[in-house]
Amino acid sequence: MSARDMASPRHASGGRNVAKTCRKARGRRGRDVTRASAQPDALRRLGNVLREKARADWKRLTDGTERSRATFSVVDELAALWTLDESEALLEELEDGLLAADLGPDTARQVADVVRQGVKLGEMRDGNAIRDAVKDALVRVLEGGGDATLAWEAEVANARPLVGMIVGVNGGGKTTTIGKMAHRCQLQGRRVMLAAGDTFRAAAGEQLQAWAHRTQAKMGPVRMQAKPSGVLYATVQAAQEEGVDVLLADTSGRLHTNTDLMQELQGCKKSLTKALGREPDEVLLVLDGTTGLNMVGQAKEFAQAVGVTGLVLTKLDGTSKGGAVVGVVNALKLPVKLIGVGEGIDDLQPFNPRAFVDALLPEKPSK
């Protein structure tokens, strides 16, 4: 190329275009590098948030099971004393200790028999193996209740709203549980409505309205002294019109031995079924953990009357009878879906069998 051609306006323009293109490319590469470096930062921040939440959830669980954990200390004591020569005597003491921890006779015997069989087969020769076997047996019992995932957290394909009917005896904590469940749903980005199906207790509607305000949930119609079945039917229609994702239906507390009240509860379920065109997605029985194995009788009656799909155990932080959770699941073959381990709004947690057993029998710190 001649000097004249290189100096021509056309060639100069071409050079400017090339330079401009290079600058754009460098700019794009710079932005790409910035975005690439920002992504790991965002992931690290998300990871830190999740780890902090996991630690907070674990602390709530361990704090909330402190009194129950003390009753399981017998397992550690027997593991420390373990010798094959005295294995049968120690196994009998283990069964008695599990019974004292409120597992109930059938479950205590079942867990002890698992350990006994392992000893006979030569699979367990020291205290650590015995302790691990007890924990594994407890986890298997709890997992035998079935899937603990709530319908709306499993993203079932049913038409919205997904409906949870909440039942239980007086004083078990149904309304408070509903409020905490609404809070959990809202944190997950779900639109929630509360149904005031307890039309008998004077303060029930006001209490539920307060929870709706606190959790920013929508509130269905409140009609005190009206038929609860009619109120629930109207609330399903309102929820459908509003396009909410989850409807949580409160019901009046009732003694499980009162036939008339249990029949009224059956009417509430039929009303929800008629309005939805299907049965409620969850029928959750709220049980007061402080009642221990007395929960079993309640649960059997409610399960027979309305087809309970899962259990919510409350007030575990105020009792040493946390072992009853294992006995209840073993007796009913129903999953525990949520547990209450404190009074805070975040203290209602999804139930994880392994985490629960680890909280009752935590690993000893290495020396």
Buried (B, 14 or more C-beta within 10 A) or exposed (E): EEEEEEEEEEEEEEEEEEEEEEEEEEEEEEEEEEEEEEEEEEEEEEEEEEEEEEEEBBEBBBEBBEBBBEBBEBBBBBBEEBEEEEBEEBBEBBBEBBBBBBBBEEBBBBBBEBBBEBBEEEEBBEBEBBBBBBBBBBBBBBBEBBEBBBBBBEEEEBEBBBBBBBBBBEEBBBBBBBBBBBBBBBEEEBBBBBBBBBBBBEEBBEBBBBBBEEBEBBBBBBBBEBBBBBBBBBBBEBBBEBEBBBBBBBBBBBEBEEEEBBEBBBBBBBBBBEBBEEBBBBBBBBBBBBBBBBBBEBBBBBBEBBEBBBBBBBBBBBBBBBBBBBBBBBBBEBBBBBBBBBEEBBBBBBBBBEBBBBBBBEEEEEE
